[in-house]
Amino acid sequence: MIEFDFWDACKRPDDGTDKYENGFIVLIQPSWYFETKDADEELRARGIELGVNALLLFRKRADWTRYAPTDGMLPNGKQFNIATSRIAPLDGTYFARIHGTVSVNKHQMVDGFNTTTLRGAGIRVYEYASSATISATRLQLEALMWLCHDSEKAMNAANMSDLDIQVRKIHQLRTAEQQGLLDYSRLHLLRMIDNQNRTVCPLCQRIISAADFLKRGVQAEGRETYDLTITELSLFHIQELRVGKFQHKKYNLGWGHHFCNVVVKDEGIVRTLAWMKEVLDNQRDVKNLETEAKSIEEAIDS
């Protein structure tokens, strides 16, 4: 999915390929379309056409009330109908994702792409990666797993035989090296490994245990969720996701602690570290963390 506002920056992937492998859908705000003179001509000049590779996306109930044609026809003569395909032609000109409010008579509205197999119009453009990029990135991520200090022990505990471990580890590391995915200097510069070539968390820089790939995240006592699927480790973008640049790629995805990943969020590592330094600089009066924690608890309970 490509928001029309970002079309010029995203109309072609920046990964060396000329087009998106499975096509794309441009999402157009109803307010822009219905209030712009000669909107269809402007879209066509950019290679965009409603019902072919673009759809009107209704996110707000006010937009639906104001712009949805009551006669079922668009200004260009096309029918105002629900899209049912994610591949051109789209068999429709709009879809809607309008969330309800607490008001009794307002309900969530979902028109189009609402079946199990067609949930939404597709991935967001900044999540895109070509098949070749995905393949290379997966291999590099597995190589990083094998570079964990306890990878063999962890896989053995997961019922992988000693022979299978040795064969797989040697083969995958060798293949990654042949494909230019094990540039240790580059991986170290990108905070994925330490100076002993052991996989580390890009934020906190602690060495990663391969055993944590198999552990569910720690939960607060008494507030556990029994269907939790989050593990202690997760994919970690070295440079944050951004529209107009494709970041699901080799040398930008490593392994990091789930908690560290949550802290970084969309800020990126460098800005997060700058913020953390500022936080620490503001703690000059804190002499002992255990004493500080006890003082806080006493102050709350007093």
C-alpha positions in Angstrom: 0.0 0.0 0.0 1.3 3.4 -0.9 -0.2 6.6 0.4 -0.8 9.0 -2.5 1.0 11.7 -0.5 4.2 9.6 -0.7 3.7 8.4 -4.3 6.7 10.3 -5.8 9.1 8.9 -3.2 7.8 5.3 -3.3 6.6 4.7 -6.9 9.6 2.5 -7.5 11.6 0.4 -4.9 15.0 1.7 -4.0 16.5 -1.8 -4.0 17.8 -1.8 -7.6 14.6 -3.4 -9.0 12.3 -1.6 -11.3 8.9 -2.5 -9.8 7.1 -4.1 -6.9 7.0 -7.9 -7.4 3.2 -8.2 -6.6 2.1 -4.8 -7.8 0.9 -2.0 -5.5 -2.2 -0.1 -4.5 -2.2 3.6 -4.1 -4.5 4.9 -1.3 -6.2 8.2 -2.0 -7.9 10.4 0.6 -11.5 11.1 -0.3 -11.1 14.8 0.6 -8.3 15.2 -1.9 -10.2 13.4 -4.7 -13.6 15.0 -4.3 -12.2 18.5 -3.7 -9.5 18.6 -6.4 -10.4 19.8 -9.8 -9.6 17.3 -12.5 -8.4 14.8 -9.9 -8.6 11.9 -12.3 -6.5 13.7 -14.9 -3.8 14.4 -12.3 -3.8 10.8 -11.2 -3.5 9.5 -14.8 -0.6 11.9 -15.4 1.2 10.0 -12.6 0.2 6.6 -13.8 -2.5 6.1 -11.3 -6.2 5.2 -11.9 -9.0 4.4 -9.5 -10.1 0.8 -9.8 -6.9 -0.2 -11.6 -4.0 0.5 -9.2 -5.6 2.9 -6.7 -8.5 3.1 -4.3 -10.3 5.7 -2.2 -9.7 4.8 1.5 -12.3 5.9 4.0 -10.9 6.1 7.5 -13.2 8.7 9.0 -17.0 8.5 9.4 -17.2 12.2 8.6 -15.5 11.6 5.2 -18.0 8.8 4.4 -20.9 11.0 5.3 -19.6 13.9 3.3 -18.2 12.2 0.2 -19.6 8.7 -0.4 -21.8 9.1 -3.6 -25.4 8.4 -2.8 -26.1 7.5 -6.4 -23.2 5.0 -6.5 -21.3 6.8 -9.2 -18.0 8.7 -9.1 -17.4 12.0 -11.0 -15.4 10.1 -13.6 -18.4 7.9 -14.4 -17.0 4.8 -12.7 -19.1 2.9 -10.2 -18.5 3.6 -6.5 -18.1 0.0 -5.4 -16.1 -2.1 -2.9 -12.8 -3.5 -4.1 -12.4 -7.2 -3.9 -9.0 -7.8 -5.5 -5.5 -6.8 -4.4 -4.1 -7.3 -7.9 -5.0 -5.0 -10.8 -7.7 -4.6 -11.8 -9.0 -4.2 -8.3 -12.7 -4.9 -9.1 -13.7 -1.8 -7.2 -12.9 1.8 -6.4 -12.9 2.1 -2.6 -12.6 0.3 0.7 -13.3 1.5 4.2 -11.8 1.1 7.6 -13.9 3.3 9.9 -13.7 2.6 13.6 -16.7 3.2 15.8 -16.8 5.2 19.0 -18.3 4.5 22.4 -21.5 6.0 21.1 -24.3 3.3 21.0 -25.4 4.0 17.4 -21.9 4.1 15.8 -20.3 0.9 14.8 -17.1 -0.1 13.1 -17.4 -0.1 9.4 -15.3 -2.5 7.3 -16.0 -2.6 3.6 -13.7 -4.6 1.3 -10.7 -6.8 2.1 -12.5 -8.2 5.2 -12.2 -11.9 4.6 -9.5 -14.1 6.2 -7.5 -14.3 3.0 -7.9 -10.6 2.1 -7.3 -8.8 5.4 -6.5 -5.3 4.3 -5.1 -4.0 1.1 -1.6 -5.4 1.6 1.5 -4.5 3.5 2.5 -0.9 4.0 5.1 0.4 1.5 7.9 0.8 4.1 7.5 -2.9 5.0 8.3 -4.1 1.4 11.2 -6.2 0.4 11.8 -8.2 -2.8 12.2 -12.0 -2.7 15.9 -11.8 -3.2 16.3 -9.2 -0.4 14.2 -11.4 2.0 16.3 -14.5 1.1 19.6 -12.7 1.8 18.3 -11.1 5.0 17.0 -14.4 6.3 20.4 -16.1 5.7 22.2 -13.2 7.4 19.9 -13.4 10.4 20.5 -17.1 10.7 24.2 -16.5 10.5 23.9 -14.0 13.4 22.0 -16.7 15.4 24.9 -19.1 14.9 27.3 -16.4 16.0 25.6 -16.3 19.4 28.0 -17.5 22.1 25.8 -20.5 23.1 24.2 -21.3 19.7 25.2 -25.0 19.7 24.1 -25.6 23.3 20.8 -23.8 22.7 20.0 -25.8 19.5 21.0 -29.0 21.2 18.5 -28.2 24.0 15.9 -27.7 21.3 16.4 -31.3 20.3 18.7 -30.7 17.3 21.4 -33.4 17.1 25.1 -32.6 17.4 25.7 -33.7 13.8 22.8 -31.6 12.4 24.1 -28.6 14.4 27.6 -28.8 13.0 26.4 -29.4 9.4 23.9 -26.6 9.5 26.1 -24.1 11.3 29.1 -24.7 9.0 27.0 -24.6 5.8 25.0 -21.5 6.7 28.0 -19.5 7.9 30.0 -20.5 4.8 27.1 -19.6 2.4 26.6 -16.3 4.2 30.2 -15.5 3.8 30.2 -16.4 0.1 27.2 -14.1 -0.5 28.9 -11.2 1.2 26.7 -11.3 4.3 29.5 -11.9 6.9 31.5 -8.7 6.7 32.5 -8.7 10.4 33.9 -5.2 10.4 30.6 -3.9 9.0 28.5 -6.0 11.4 30.6 -4.6 14.3 30.2 -1.0 13.0 26.4 -1.7 12.8 26.3 -2.8 16.5 25.2 -6.4 15.6 28.3 -8.2 16.9 31.1 -7.4 19.4 34.8 -7.3 18.9 34.9 -11.1 19.5 32.3 -11.6 16.7 29.6 -12.6 19.1 26.0 -11.5 18.4 24.9 -8.6 20.6 21.9 -6.5 21.1 22.2 -3.3 18.9 21.0 -1.0 21.8 22.4 -2.4 25.1 25.3 -4.2 23.5 25.0 -7.2 25.8 25.8 -10.5 24.2 22.7 -12.4 23.1 21.9 -15.9 24.2 20.5 -18.1 21.5 18.4 -19.8 24.2 16.4 -16.6 24.4 15.0 -17.3 20.9 13.0 -20.0 22.5 11.9 -18.2 25.6 8.7 -16.2 26.0 9.0 -12.7 27.2 9.0 -12.0 31.0 5.6 -10.9 32.3 4.6 -9.0 35.4 3.6 -11.4 38.2 -0.2 -11.7 38.4 -0.7 -10.0 35.1 0.4 -12.9 32.8 -1.2 -13.5 29.4 -1.3 -17.2 28.6 -1.4 -16.8 24.9 1.8 -14.6 24.8 3.8 -15.3 21.6 6.5 -12.6 22.2 10.0 -14.0 22.7 12.8 -12.4 24.7 14.5 -11.6 21.3 13.0 -9.9 18.3 14.1 -8.5 14.9 15.8 -5.2 15.4 16.2 -2.5 12.8 19.5 -0.7 13.0 18.1 2.2 11.1 14.4 2.8 11.8 11.7 2.3 9.3 10.8 5.3 7.2 8.6 6.0 4.2 10.6 6.3 0.9 13.5 4.1 2.0 13.2 0.3 2.2 14.7 -0.9 5.4 13.8 -4.6 5.5 17.2 -5.6 4.1 20.6 -7.1 4.9 22.9 -5.2 7.2 19.9 -3.4 8.7 18.2 -6.2 10.5 19.8 -7.8 13.5 18.6 -9.5 16.7 17.9 -7.5 19.9 16.1 -7.8 23.2 12.4 -7.2 23.0 12.6 -4.6 25.7 15.4 -2.7 24.0 13.4 -2.8 20.7 10.4 -1.3 22.5 12.6 1.5 23.9 14.0 2.4 20.5 10.6 2.3 18.8 10.7 4.7 15.8 13.4 6.9 17.1 16.4 4.9 15.9 19.4 3.8 17.9 21.4 7.1 17.9 18.6 9.3 19.0 17.6 6.8 21.6 21.1 6.7 23.0 21.2 10.5 23.1 18.0 10.5 25.1 19.3 7.8 27.4 22.5 9.8 28.0 20.3 12.8 28.9 18.3 10.7 31.3 21.5 9.4 33.0 23.0 12.9 33.2 19.9 14.0 35.1 20.5 11.3 37.8 23.6 12.8 39.3 22.1 12.8 42.8 21.3 9.1 42.6 24.1 7.3 44.5 22.6 3.9 44.9 19.8 2.4 42.7 18.6 0.0 45.4 18.3 2.9 47.9 16.6 5.0 45.4 14.0 2.3 44.7 13.4 1.8 48.4 12.9 5.5 48.9 10.4 5.7 46.0 8.4 2.8 47.4 8.4 4.3 50.9 7.3 7.7 49.5 4.4 6.1 47.6 3.2 4.0 50.6 3.6 6.6 53.2 
